[in-house]
Amino acid sequence: MAMLAEVMETGLMEAELDVDRKERVAPAISLVKMTRPNTTMHGGVFKSLALVYAALLAVFWLAFQGDREALFMVAISAVYLAAYMGTPFMLSRVGGRVDPAEDKSFAAFLREPFETWTGIVTGREAMLQVLLIPMAILIAGCGMGVIIAVSR
């Protein structure tokens, strides 16, 4: 009789564990509106990129103040930056097609999913991937500018 009670008790415990496991594995289904991830960057990301490069040129301009040859090279770099940023800007205006990413606010772009080659990330993470290296170069340029200013 004791053996039968033990089998029934074990079976009851296993059934309780089974129900608990099913509740954890299959939670209640909630309806979520699925949106297609963005595939084009918002214009605010490109404006931020242009601002970072312009700040880098300003740091170089301040760091090499007084050296005409170095300032000439900074001026040439500014012309290249204008061509680098201006050409895509002009080409985007020629077609007359409105970019769907421009219809959204920048804050909405940062929250929504963005598709990259390696998977789907948020717009904020995509912007971080674009701006990380230029920001690191800007920080290094500021450090070099401080070193140049202190050594004079």
C-alpha positions in Angstrom: 0.0 0.0 0.0 2.8 2.4 0.8 4.4 1.7 -2.6 1.1 2.7 -4.4 0.9 5.9 -2.5 4.5 6.8 -3.4 3.8 6.2 -7.1 0.7 8.3 -7.1 2.5 11.1 -5.2 5.3 11.1 -7.7 2.9 11.1 -10.6 1.1 14.1 -9.1 4.3 16.0 -8.6 5.4 15.3 -12.2 2.0 16.5 -13.5 2.3 19.7 -11.5 5.8 20.3 -12.9 4.6 19.6 -16.4 1.9 22.2 -16.1 4.3 24.7 -14.7 6.8 24.0 -17.5 4.1 24.5 -20.2 3.1 27.8 -18.7 6.7 29.1 -18.8 7.4 27.8 -22.3 4.2 29.0 -23.9 3.2 32.3 -22.5 -0.1 34.0 -23.4 0.0 35.3 -27.0 -0.1 39.0 -27.3 -0.8 40.8 -30.5 2.1 42.9 -31.7 2.0 45.1 -34.8 4.9 43.9 -37.0 6.5 46.5 -39.1 9.0 46.0 -41.9 12.5 47.2 -40.8 13.9 50.3 -42.3 16.5 49.8 -45.0 17.4 53.5 -45.6 19.1 55.8 -43.1 17.3 58.9 -41.9 18.7 62.2 -43.1 19.5 63.1 -39.5 22.2 60.5 -39.4 23.9 62.0 -42.4 23.6 65.5 -40.9 25.3 64.2 -37.7 28.0 62.6 -39.8 28.6 65.9 -41.6 28.7 67.7 -38.3 31.3 65.4 -36.9 33.6 65.8 -39.9 33.1 69.6 -39.8 34.0 69.6 -36.2 37.2 67.6 -37.0 38.2 70.1 -39.6 37.5 72.9 -37.1 39.8 71.2 -34.6 42.5 70.9 -37.2 42.0 74.5 -38.2 42.5 75.6 -34.6 45.4 73.2 -33.9 47.4 74.4 -36.9 46.7 78.1 -36.5 49.8 80.0 -37.6 51.2 77.3 -40.0 50.2 78.4 -43.5 51.0 75.1 -45.2 49.1 73.1 -42.7 46.1 75.4 -43.0 46.3 75.1 -46.8 46.0 71.3 -46.4 43.0 71.7 -44.0 41.4 74.0 -46.6 41.9 71.3 -49.3 40.4 68.7 -46.9 37.4 71.0 -46.5 36.9 71.1 -50.3 37.1 67.3 -50.4 34.5 67.1 -47.5 32.2 69.4 -49.4 32.4 67.2 -52.5 32.1 64.0 -50.4 29.0 65.2 -48.6 27.6 67.5 -51.4 27.5 65.0 -54.2 25.1 62.5 -52.6 23.0 65.4 -51.3 22.7 66.9 -54.8 22.0 63.5 -56.4 19.3 62.7 -53.8 17.5 66.0 -54.8 17.6 65.3 -58.6 15.3 62.4 -58.8 12.3 64.1 -57.1 11.5 60.9 -55.3 10.6 61.4 -51.7 12.4 59.1 -49.4 9.9 57.2 -47.0 12.5 57.5 -44.2 12.2 61.3 -44.3 8.5 61.2 -43.6 9.2 59.9 -40.1 10.6 61.9 -37.2 14.2 61.3 -36.2 13.1 59.9 -32.8 10.8 57.4 -34.5 13.6 56.3 -36.8 15.8 55.7 -33.7 13.2 53.5 -32.1 12.2 51.4 -35.1 14.0 48.3 -36.4 16.7 48.8 -39.1 18.0 46.0 -41.3 21.8 45.6 -41.7 23.8 42.9 -43.4 24.3 41.2 -40.1 20.8 41.3 -38.8 18.1 43.6 -37.5 19.0 46.3 -35.0 17.3 49.5 -33.8 17.8 52.7 -35.6 19.8 54.0 -32.7 22.2 51.1 -33.0 22.5 51.6 -36.7 23.4 55.2 -36.2 25.9 54.2 -33.6 27.6 51.9 -36.1 27.8 54.7 -38.6 29.1 57.4 -36.2 31.4 55.3 -34.0 34.6 55.6 -36.0 34.2 59.2 -37.0 33.6 60.1 -33.4 36.7 58.2 -32.3 38.7 60.1 -34.9 37.2 63.4 -33.7 38.2 62.5 -30.1 41.7 61.6 -31.2 42.0 64.8 -33.2 40.9 66.8 -30.1 43.7 65.0 -28.2 46.2 65.8 -30.8 45.1 69.4 -31.0 45.6 69.7 -27.2 49.0 68.2 -27.4 50.0 70.6 -30.2 48.7 73.6 -28.3 50.5 72.6 -25.1 53.8 71.9 -26.9 54.0 75.4 -28.5 
